[in-house]
């Protein structure tokens, strides 16, 4: 791994882009769910929306990381995309906070679904990325 000022810059720039992208996805998913739930009445709004954006970003990030690990052409690309962008795009801390905010029974399901879909997405990314490699 490149431990130079340039390497740190790659991680910092990737981290900035990943964090901004995560926020955008979280806001977009929240708005989409709120809009679709608005017609269903007030009982659907509230805590069930908590964690949806985090779940989407973590699953997408898991897939992208699996793909990156098989396709990255350089260590600098891995630093920028993997260590920088994807590490701040995905989030374990928000995932845990969301699980606690949802409450025990639903939070347990949220954790199980998050892990299952995250591992499945990473495996899919690895499989797709490794298809043409021999």
N, C-alpha and C positions, 0 to 999 in steps of 0.2 A: 504494500500500500504506500502511496506517495505521501510522505510527511513533510511536505514543503509548503511555503506560503501559497503557491498555486493550488496545491491539493486542498488546503483549508478554504481557499476562495471558491473552489468548485463545490465543496460541501455546503458552504454558506449560501451560495447562489441557488443551488439545488434546493436547499432547505427553505429558503424564502419562497421559491416557486411552489414547492409542495405544500407549504402551509397556506398560501393564498388559494391554491387549488382546492385544498380540503375545506376551507371556509366556504368557497363558492359552491362546492357540491353539497355541503351541509345546509346552506341557505336554500339552494335550489330544491333539494329533496324535501326540506321542511315546507317550503311554499307549495310544492306539488301535492304533498300529502294533505296539507291544510285545505287547499282548494278542493281536492277530491272528497275530503271529509265534511266540508261545509254543507254540502247538500244532504248529508246523512243526519244532520242534527247535532246538537251540542254534546251528546253522550259519547261521540266518537273522538271529539277533540280532547287534547290534554296529554296525559302521560303516555298513551300509546304511540305518540309521535316521537317521544324521546328515544334517541339512539338510532333512528332510521338512517340519518345522514352518516353517522359514524360507521354503521354496518356496511353501507354502500361503499364508503371510501376504503374501509379495511379489506373488504372482499376484492375490490378493484385493485388495490395496492398489492395484495397477496398474489393475484394473477400476474400483475406487471412485474413483480419481483421474481416470480418463477420464470417468466419469459426472459427477463434481463439476465438471470444467472446462466441461461443457456445460450444467449445471443450476443451478449456484450463483447465488443471487439477490442476493448482496452480497459485498463485499470482506471483511467481517468473517467471513462463513461460510467463505470460502476460507482466511482466516487460521487459524480454529479447526480446520476439518476438514482442509484440504490441508496447510498449513505446519505445523500443530501435530500433529493426530492421525495423519494418514496418513504424515507423514515419520518419525514414531517407530514407527509400526506396521510399515512396511516397513523393511528394513535392508540396506544394501550391505555394511557391515563384517562382519556375521555371515555373510552370503552368501559373502564371500571366505574367511573363516575356515573355514566348512563345506567349501568346495571344496578348500582345502588339507588339511583333516583327512581328507577322503575318499580323497585320493591322486590321482596324476596321471591315469590313464586314466578312472576313474569321476568324478573331479573335473571333467575336461574335459566329460564328458557332462552333469554337473550344471549347469555354467555354460551350456552350449548350451541345455539344456531350460529353465533359469531365464529366459534372455533370450527365447527363442522364446515361451514361455507368458506371460511378462510383457508383451511387446509385443502379443501376440494379445489378452490380457485388456484392456489399455489401449485398443486399437482397438475391441474389443467395447463397452467402456464409452462411448467416444466415439460409436459408432454408435447405441447404444441411447439415450443421452442426447440425441443430435441428431435423433432421428426426428421429434419433434413440432415442432421449431424450423423456422421458415421465414424 
